[in-house]
């Protein structure tokens, strides 16, 4: 049983759409993001109560370098989907926002029309902590938005550090936006982001059609390189990563984009990979948080905290083998 | 102060080369590999006593798919180096050997001439445990071989799972052996191994010179893709990954290979990167072992062991959020 206030919060989140629901969602996410232990315990109970109502959305991850036109694309896509009868939540992972103090979605004027639409819910990236912590808050916020009936959840990232891996690890489909220029592709291959992509979208294709066509051919061969080989390439029950071009600014190509997403969703549902992906993500998420928690406890253990600098210095000076140092520090926790 | 028997072991390891030293090295490594707690404590003390004598070798990592000719290459290189006055230790990381029961170096007849040479020490991969555990034993064996005066330590791997990363993470230079065929290159790029390579060697180049030349050009452009950009390419104080071809079977190209290795070593010593790489490796190693130890304690904690299956099932059934599950399991350790 939840305390009365928290039960009221849950009821409002799963209640009718409108200003009261929006306030309840925002309040729940603020509770999730609190660093106070009592808030965290309440948030856990609220989250578990909402959990059976979650999971019924399509989770779409979107990444791309600054300047690729992510905000324009997400606004155009969101408005298009709302026009089709969907309710759209937009969340973000930006581990740099705690440093810069800003966030890609902090400046809501960049999605001016979407942010005032009553069928959209936009929430900037949690602004503090490690990537793991930021990603955890975003995953939990996604569950809250789903319980509130948002049936498309878009998680975007600017691609700082390992944030693409985090977004790919919490979504059903990972879309990479690219500019029509080859250097951009090489960076994505080099960083290992291209491997994660279920769909690559060449945005701003109208600016230079010849370059966009070249980029498309290059990315297609890169995806083949990273993809399955042999007969699997011809297996119609499996999804093979695709490349397409569009222009978000001119709202060109959005129906085609959503048709690809829908085809992906149907295939992955039919062949069981969508459910398998979510189960694997949950397991990986649980262990990621356990490992982060264990490491955090280790660093805050009084004995370890006292000894760590000296032991690290001994290793550095070559007077203590690293493996022996690890065992000595671990023994301090007994 | 070490117990008398262990001090005698240390004295024999750092003593004069010969059969007694070889036996002492083998005995020390067996002690390191033991899973008994009292052996582990003794091994830690022995290792720390040997540590000031270690570190004076050049550590060469060698990887390549089965069939590329690794054993032939290492035997030819080892005999060449012994001919130049070096003492050569060959260690291995093969995390699959605990499954298969065999090891790349287990069958010493594959390095028949090297294994009977008194200036060579060959040790197969530790045959049990996780990759992290296997790698730790190999790192520690490397320190023992160095304390015994082996001035070239070769660590080889068949490249199962993440073992190339482990080998690259304990050596001064990482060499990738390739066959003269392009599919092989693509696999190495796909697996992220090419990025680790300081030097790529196309072996069996004599079999098809045209293919070897094509492979060399392809790998060179792949290395440029993964390498530094801009002015750094022209900085003569930095090493830029190289590609060369040779034939280990015909002992062709070994002096050129060792000349490249020596040039790498001189550059990296002069620009400080060799020392920096070793320091970073020690830190990473310490934290890798701490994290593995923490996770191991977690899994063996009685409360966690009892609850883990049920909690995992609740997460899988969608009745418990993964982050909440992680916190509940962590709370059991208090």
Interface residues (C-beta under 8 A of the other chain):
Chain A: X40 X44 X47 X48 X51 X52 X55 X136 X139 X140 X143 X186 X189 X190 X192 X195 X225 X226 X279 X282 X283 X285 X286 X287 X289 X290 X291 X293 X294 X295 X297 X298 X312 X315 X316 X318 X319 X320 X321 X322 X323 X324 X325 X326 X327 X329 X330 X333
Chain B: X40 X44 X47 X48 X51 X52 X55 X136 X139 X140 X143 X186 X189 X190 X192 X195 X225 X226 X279 X282 X283 X285 X286 X287 X289 X290 X291 X293 X294 X295 X297 X298 X312 X315 X316 X318 X319 X320 X321 X322 X323 X324 X325 X326 X327 X329 X330 X333
